[in-house]
Amino acid sequence: MFFLRITKPMGTNKQNKKDSKYWLKNNKENLRTNKVYGGCKVYSPSGNLMFLCVEKKANWYLDRADKETGLPLAVEIRHINPVLNFIMNLFFIKSSRKKIQLTFEPKDEGNKDDKYSLSKKRNRCVVTGDKDLELLTKHHITPYCYRMFMPSEYKSANSHDIVPITSEKHYEYERHADKLKQKIAKMYDAPLNGKSDIDHKLFYAIKSARALTEYSEVMSKESSERHKEIIRAYTSQKKVTQKILDKLTSTDFAEASRVKAHGEIVIEKISMEGPEAFQEFVEMWREHFIAHAKPKYMPKHWDVKRPASRLDVGKPSK
């Protein structure tokens, strides 16, 4: 089982706070020029609230049409109640928040009945409460270096662990996060700079293809067949054609070697332990963030124990 003790944070000094300007300069991908949380409501054709989103995503549905029918994927409404919607349209009464209703039947009901996902969230730093969008960055509570390698149900349409935080507080917390990453690196034998990973089948296939191309005239039948067998093992083809040889001989040996990222190594090993290990890993990072960042303004219904996989949200706990 995965377990690391969460220790209390160390204090920061003035120099570290000044250094946040350097951190911010080199982490521009986290900067927000728009809102982290959106307040636009998206309803299913049957009238159920599916999810909240930013206006850009709502407009994406409004601006696109079904390829078969030509009808828009969604229509803008002022109220989900047809009678109230008619009255509001009649008297040009604006809705407090943008609302759209899908015109097609979705595969599922989105975040229906999920209190966290459907609750209104404020665009403010979860640590200080600062609302200045120019100062806010997007923080992945489970670091992006791990999240990017997780199965889709742990990251796609799953924003529970993405929160807004000022660049200064973001930098301060990342110093603590780096220490935890170092412990994880040792536990999983996953160097922070990654580890060289060689595709031996490709390497020897390239070597054999070059040998067949350069020395075919002087090579014995046994040696020729041995090299062809190596190529067949890599390509899964019964016959070694000239096209296959040309492709392999033009392939650089460097392509058979790559550096496997720290996060990729960690997630591969956690995957072998099963879903419980994923849950434990995510909860560990949530607890670490709470202990070291000390956020006072987390969104309503945010929960350390919430299922890490969106497929498990709403299911009774075991």
Secondary structure by P-SEA (a helix, b strand, c coil): cbbbbbbbbbbbcaaaaaaaaaaaaacccccccccccccbbbbcccccccccccaaaaaaaaaccccccccccbbbbccccaaaaaaaaaacccccbbbbbbcccccccccccccccccccccccccccccccccbbbbccccccccccccccccccccccbbbbcaaaaaaaaaaaaaaaaaaaaaacccccbbbbbaaaaaaaaaaaaaaacccccccaaaaaaaaaaaaaaaccccccaaaaaaaaaccccccbbbbcaaaaaaaaaaaacaaaaaaaaaaaaaaaaaccccccccccccccccccccccccccc
